[in-house]
Amino acid sequence: MALWKIDKDHSEIKFKVKHLLVSTVTGQFNNFNGTVEANAADFSDAKISFEADINSINTKNEQRDAHLKSADFFDAAKHPKLIFKSKSMTKKSDSDYEMTGDLTIRGTTKGITLHVTYNGSSKGFGGVDVAGFEITGKVNRFDYGLQWNAVTEAGAIVVGEDVKLEIGIELNKQN
């Protein structure tokens, strides 16, 4: 079984959520790590394990980031990690996969299905094997206890329920 690790310098874990249902706020996790175990060269048998540090959330607004870390949302003091563990990887075409797994946020674990595009593999600096992936999906934040919301004077909802995931991953094969 080959072991691969996420190259944090060439990877991004981003999310997008509607604000007032008319614009989109984008954020990311700056600190994360993960591994992939696979025998197949095309990663069709991949087993993925991933964690993100909630305290590393970054939406380019310190006040909003502090609110997201609070008990209103992620409750980072009690639940400092977002965790994903894959259950299956189903090949749909040469480069497209459907990955299912368990996502744990704020102590709640739910099944999730993500779309994965395998961008291929090559040799990197020093002859290291490198593989790249783009992963997209959507979660309803209410499913994970991120229930806070407010309504403006005009009746607009401040934060949307659905959170889009946009993840770019580069893996380095371990010796």
N, C-alpha and C positions, 0 to 999 in steps of 0.2 A: 504494500500500500504506500503510495507516494504522499508525502506531506508537503503542503503548500501553505505559506503565510501571507497575509495581506501586507502589501507594501504601502504603508501609511502616506508616504511622500507622493504617491501616484494614485491615490484613491480618495473618493469623496462619499460621504453619507449625508445626503440632502433630503429635506422634506419641504412640502409646500402646503399651505392652508389658506383658505379664503378669509379675508378681513372685510367685514361689513358686506360680504357677499358680492363685492364689486372689484376688489383687487386681491392680489396674492402676496402673502408674506413667505419668504424663503428662509430656511434656517439649515443648520448643519450641526453635526457632532464633530468636534475637533479631535477628541481622543477616543480611539476604538482599536480593537484588535480582533483577529479571527484566523481560523485555520480551515483548510479544505483537505480532506483525505480522498484520494481517488486512485483506482487501478487503471481505469480506461483513459486512453490518451485524449478522448473527446469529453471527459468529465461526466459522462452519462451515469456514472455510479457514485458521484461526488457526495460526500457527507460534510456539511458545513456547520461550523460553530462560530458564533459572532457575539461580541459584547461592545456596547458603547457606553461611555461615561456620561451620565446625565448632566453632571456639573460642567461638562465641556460644550453644552449647547450654545449656539451662537446664531443670533438672528440680526446682528449688527445694531442692536438696541439693548443696552445694559439693563434698563428698567424692565423691558419685556422678558429678557433672559432670566432675570431674578424672579419674575412672576411665574415663568414656566418651570423653574426649579422648585417653586413653593408647593405647599400642600394643595393649592387650587388645581395644579396640573400634575407634574411628574412626582412631586414629593421626594426630591433627591435625598433629603436627610434620611428617610426610611427606605427608599428604593433607589440606590445610586447607580444601578445598571439597567440598561435595556439589553435583553438577551434574545438571540435567535438560534434555534437548532433545527436543521433540516431533517425531514423524514423521507422525502423522495425527490428524485430529479427525473423528469420524464422528457425525453427528447421528442420534439415536435417536427423539427426539420434539421438541416445540416448545422445551423447555428442557433436555433431557437429551442428553449426548454421551458418547462413549467416546473417550478420548485415549490414544494409544500413543506411546511414546518411549523414549529411552535414559536410564537413571539410572546415574550413576557415583558410587560410594561407595568410598573407600579404594583407588582405582586400578582397581576392577573395574566394568565397564560391562555392564549387562544390560537387556533389554527389559522394559517394564512397561506395564500397562494401568490407567488410572485412570478413575473415574466422575466426570463433570463436570456440575454443574447450573449453568446460566446463569440468574442471578437478574434480569437485565435491565440496561437502561442508563437514565441520566437526566442532567440537567444539574446540576453541582455548583456550588460557590461560584465566582464569577467567570466563569460560563458554561462551565466546563470539562466536556467529556463524560466521564462516569464509568460504568464497567461493573463488575458484581459476579458472582463465581463461588464455588461451593463444590465442593471436590475431595476425593474419598475414594479410598482404595485400601489395598493391603496388600503388604508385601514380607517375604520370609524373610531375616532378617539374616545367616544363614549363607551365603547366595548371594553376599554382598558381603564376606566375610572377617571379619565380626564374630563370631568363633567362641567367645569366652570364655564359659564357663559354670561353674557350681559346683553341687554337690549338698549339701543339708543332711544332718545326721546321720540324720534320719528318711527321707532319700531323695528329698526334694522338689527339683525343678529351680528354681534361683534366678531365671533370666531366660528368658522364653518366646522361641521362635524367630520367631514372626510379629509384625510391627510394623504397627500400623494407622496410616494417614495421615489427618489431618483438617486440611484447608487451606481457609482463607477468604481470598479475594483481591479486592481492589478495584483497578481499573485506572484510570489517568488518560490520556486521549488527549493525545498530544503534537502541537504545531503544526508 
